[in-house]
Amino acid sequence: MAKAVVLAMCLVLAGIGNGPVMALSGASSSDAALPQLQSTAFPERNPNREGSVYDTVDVLTTDQERSIQTDITRASGLGVEMLVYTRMSEQSEAESQIFADRLNAEWGVESAEGANDGLVYLLTVNPLDPDTNSIVVSAGQAALPIRQFDDMALQELVDTEMVPEVVEGEYARSFQYGLRRVLNAIEYSPPEPAPPTSLQQTLHKAANVMGAVLVQFAVVGYFAISLVRDRRFTLAPGARSLTIYAVILGVSSVVVGIVAIVGRNAFGSLAALGLLIVSACVLPLLIGTRQQREHRARQLRVTRRPAGRIKTIGSTHG
Amino acid sequence: MGKLRAAHRRHSIATNRRLLRGRSEDAVSGIGVFGRWGLTTLVAILLFGISLAINLDSIPDTALHPDETRWLNRAHYIEDFANPYGENWQDYYLTRGQPPGGSYLMGIGLWLQGQPLDANGVWDFHYGTDWNRLAGAVPDDDVLTAGRRTNAVVGALVVVFTFLAATMLTNRIGGVVAGLFLAYHPLHITLSTQALSDELLALSLAVTFVAAFRFAAKPGLGSALVMGVALGIGGATKLAPLGLSFVLAGFGVLWLALEYRKHGGPALRWPSARKGVLLVIQPVISGFVFVAMYPFLWPSPIRRSLDLLDFRQTEMASQARIWPWAQVNNPKDAFMRYGEQLHDAYSSTRHVQQWLDRSVGVPIPNPISFDFIIVAIGAILFVRMVIQRGLWSPHAMVALVMAAEVGAVTVGLGVDFYRYYLPILLVNSVLVGIAAGELSSQVRRWLSRHEATVGHPAKAAPSGSWAAGNVARREGAS
C-alpha cells in the first residue's frame, strides 16, 4: 500500500498522470530506490531474460515471484506456456485485455512456434484510482479448452477467484488461483470422451436392443427352459435345466457385453455384466445345491429299497 | 475310472454318515447349531465391538493425511459406475493412479451417512496444506469423519476375519488373541481411523485366508468363488492381491500334475480334478472381478491393466526420489523396515503396556515391544503344523497365501510408507494367534494328563476327550 502511495506521488509530481499508459521499468525493487517512469510504448521482450514473471510494478515479493515461476515451469512441463505481467496504468479492463492479447501474440507465449496456445496473466495497477485495478487473462486461440477447462470456466475463475483477490490487494494470491486452477485442470481433470465413430454409433444402438432382449431372456428363460425340457411349469427347475439356462445366459451376456463395450453403451454393458455374474456365480451355486438335493433324494430311495426287500423276504420266510 | 468313481462314492457315503452322526449327536447332547457356531459368533461380535469402539474413539486424535482427501475426492466413482463410458473413466492421472475399490468404499460410506459424494477437490501434492485448504481440497469435518467411520467399521471386520482365520488354524483362544493383537495394534488403529483404502485391502486378504482354509478343507465352488472374488476386490483396491491368484493357480497346476502322475488321465476329469481346476481358474475369477469393478479397463482390459502396473511402478519410483529417506532398495532392506515399523515404531505389546500404565495404574516405566518374538514363535509353530499336516492341508493353503502376500509386499515395497505394512501386520496377527492357540492346546493337554495322573479318572476322561475331540475335529477338517 505504501509503495502504491509513493508511486502515485511520483506520478503526480511528474505531471504525466493523465497519459494513456504508464509503465515502470525494472523487474525488481532493488533496481532503484524510487521507480523510474517508462514511456508509453509497447514493451519489447528481452530474449536474454530468464523466467516468465514480469513484475514491472514490483507488487510481488521475491518469494512470491519464485513461487509463481515454479508454477509456470510446471505448466510448461505439462505443455502449457504461461506468462505473468504486472504494469501500472489507468487503462480500462477492456484496454488491458487488448494489451494482454498483444503480449501473448508478440512475445511468443506458446508451446511451439505458431501454436498460439499460451496464457498471459496481466495485472494492471492504477495508483490514482485503485478501485480500477484489474486482472485479465489472455488465452491464445488454441489454448482452450484444457481438458474441460474452457473459456467459460476461465471467465468464472477470473470473476470469482482472481478479481476478488485483486480487490483485496492480494495480487500473489490472485495469480496463484489463476495458475494453479489451470494446472489442476491440466493434471487432474478428466478429458472429454472421444466422439464415437460410425461403427460405435451403430453398435451403440444394437447394444440397446441386445441388452433389452438379454434382460427379457434372463427372466423368461428361467421358466421357459424347464417348460420346454420337462413339459411343466415350475419355480424351481431341475439342475439340468438350470445348467442349460446358465450356459445360454452366460454366453449371451459375453456377446452382448462385447458389443456394448465396443459401442460404448452403458445399459448393455451393465446388463451384460450383471447377468454374467448371475450366470457364472449365482447359478452354479444354485445348480450345486439342486444337484446335492437330487443326489440325496436318490440316495434315500436307494437306502429304503433294500430295507423293504428284507422285510418282504423275512415275512415270506416267517 | 471305475475305481475312482467307486472311491468317490465311498467317500461321499462316509461323509454323509459322518454328517448324519454329527447331527444326531448334537441333537442328543442339545448343543445344536448354537454350540458349534454360537460361541464363535458371540466372540466375533464381541471382537467387532471392541475393535470398533477403539477405532471410533481414536478418530478425533488421528491427524489428517493428504491421501484421505484423495480417496474422499473420488467417492463419486460409485455414482459414476452407472456411466462407465463417461468422462470420469477416461484415461488420465486419477483413473490410472489408483484402482477404484477404496473410492467405492468411501462412496458407499458417505452415501449411507448422508454425506455428499463430491465434497472436495483434488489435493495437489506440489503444495502445502494452506493452499489445498484454500483450493477446496480439504473436506469438511463431517465428510472426513464419515469417511473415517466407514474405515473404522472395515477395520473391525478385519479383526473378525483375523479371529476366524486363527481359530480355524488353531483354536478359539488363538483366534481371540489374534483378534485382540490386531485390534490393539497402533498401526491398525491409525489406518482404521483414516479415510484410506488399506483396511479394505486387509479385509480382502483376511477373507481370502478364511476362504482358502475352507476350500482346502472341502473344495467347492462356493469357497473358490469367495476366494477369487476377495482377491479381485483386493486387486481393485491395491493391485497386489491379483498376484496371489496366480500363486493359487500354480498350486492348482501342481496338484493336478501330481494327481495325474498318481492316477493317470481320469484324475484330470471332473469331479476328480475339481480342487485343481478351481485353483487354476482363480486368476480368471479375480481378474474378472477386477476388470468388472473398474470401467476404465473395459475398453481394453489387458493393455490398460499393464499401463496401470507401469504407472504404479513409476509412481513408486517417483515417491522414492522425492523422499529418499523412505526408499527401500531390496527385499533385505524391506525386511529390516518390517522390524523398524512393526516392532519399534508400532507395537501391540508396548501399546498394551502403555495402556496398563496410563489407564489401569500398573507402573511400567519402560514399556518394551516383544511383538516379533511372539510372531517368530508363531511362524515356527505354523511351519511345524504345515509339515505335520502335509502340503494339501488347509494349513498349508493358508500358509501359501500368507507367504505369497508377504513375498509380494517385500518384493514390491519401493517406499517405506507406514500404510504399506498393514498386510504384514495381518499375517503377524495370525501368527501371534497360532502361537497363543498352540500354547493353550499344550496347557490343556498338560492339565488333562495331570488330572488323570493325580487320580481323578472320572474328571480326566471327559476333559481328555474334549481336547481330543477338538484335535480330531481339526484333523478331520484337514
Interface residues (C-beta under 8 A of the other chain):
Chain A: R74 R147 Q148 Q176 R180 R181 L183 N184 E187 Y188 S189 P190 P191 E192 P193 I261 R264 N265 A266 S269 L270 L273 I277 A280 C281 P284 L285 G288 R296 Q299
Chain B: I13 N16 A82 N83 P84 Y85 G86 E87 N88 W89 Q90 D91 Y92 Y93 L94 T95 G121 V122 D124 H126 Y127 W131 A135 G220 L221 G222 L225 V229 F288 A292 W298 P299
